[in-house]
């Protein structure tokens, strides 16, 4: 069973330390425990929260923020600025490299 947190036989939180966008809306992610994973965001692109990332320039502008990944995007004054994905989702749903 997967932990609900980014822990793996340790009490240290596993964070994203490097991210590189790849072709076909995938991300190559390196975690603080040394593991690398490929995360495919295509299945999420039809949801309102992630649909702006269909713009390849925006998708390619991914950066690190607070131990996870982040895109600068402004949905408007009634919403928080930015798009992010939790390090937990990236870790457990990513495919090991």
C-alpha positions in Angstrom: 0.0 0.0 0.0 1.3 3.5 -0.9 1.7 6.0 1.9 -0.6 9.0 1.7 2.6 11.1 2.0 5.9 11.1 0.2 7.6 8.9 2.7 9.3 5.7 1.8 10.8 3.8 4.8 11.8 7.1 6.3 10.2 10.0 8.2 11.8 12.5 5.8 9.5 14.2 3.3 10.4 13.5 -0.3 10.4 16.7 -2.4 11.0 17.5 -6.1 14.5 18.8 -6.6 14.6 19.0 -10.4 12.0 19.0 -13.2 12.4 19.0 -17.0 9.5 19.1 -19.5 9.6 16.4 -22.1 7.7 15.9 -25.3 4.0 14.8 -25.3 3.2 16.6 -22.0 5.4 14.5 -19.8 7.8 15.7 -17.0 11.1 14.2 -16.0 11.2 14.7 -12.2 14.1 14.0 -9.8 13.2 13.6 -6.1 15.2 14.4 -3.0 15.7 10.6 -2.3 17.5 10.3 -5.7 14.7 8.6 -7.6 13.6 9.8 -11.0 10.2 9.5 -12.4 8.3 10.4 -15.5 4.9 12.0 -14.9 2.4 12.2 -17.8 0.0 15.1 -17.4 -2.0 14.3 -20.5 -4.9 12.6 -18.7 -5.4 15.8 -16.6 -5.4 18.3 -19.5 -9.2 18.2 -20.0 -9.9 19.2 -16.5 -10.5 23.0 -15.8 -7.5 23.2 -13.4 -5.0 21.9 -15.9 -6.4 22.8 -19.3 -4.3 26.0 -19.6 -1.3 23.6 -19.8 -2.4 22.6 -23.3 -0.5 25.7 -24.3 2.9 24.1 -24.8 4.8 27.3 -24.0 3.1 27.5 -20.6 3.6 23.7 -20.0 7.3 24.2 -20.8 7.7 27.0 -18.3 7.4 24.6 -15.3 9.5 25.5 -12.3 10.2 24.4 -8.7 8.4 26.0 -5.8 8.2 24.7 -2.2 9.4 21.2 -3.0 7.0 20.6 -5.9 6.3 21.9 -9.4 4.5 25.1 -10.4 3.4 27.1 -13.4 2.7 30.8 -13.3 -0.9 31.2 -14.5 -3.6 33.7 -13.5 -7.1 32.4 -13.7 -8.6 35.7 -12.7 -9.3 37.6 -9.5 -11.6 35.0 -8.0 -9.0 32.3 -8.1 -5.5 31.6 -6.7 -2.7 32.3 -9.1 -0.7 29.4 -10.4 -1.0 25.7 -11.2 0.7 23.1 -9.2 0.7 19.4 -8.6 1.6 17.9 -5.2 4.9 16.1 -4.8 2.8 13.2 -3.4 0.9 12.8 -6.6 4.0 13.2 -8.7 5.9 10.6 -6.7 3.2 7.9 -6.4 1.7 8.4 -9.9 4.9 8.9 -11.8 6.6 6.0 -13.7 10.0 5.1 -12.4 12.9 5.7 -14.7 
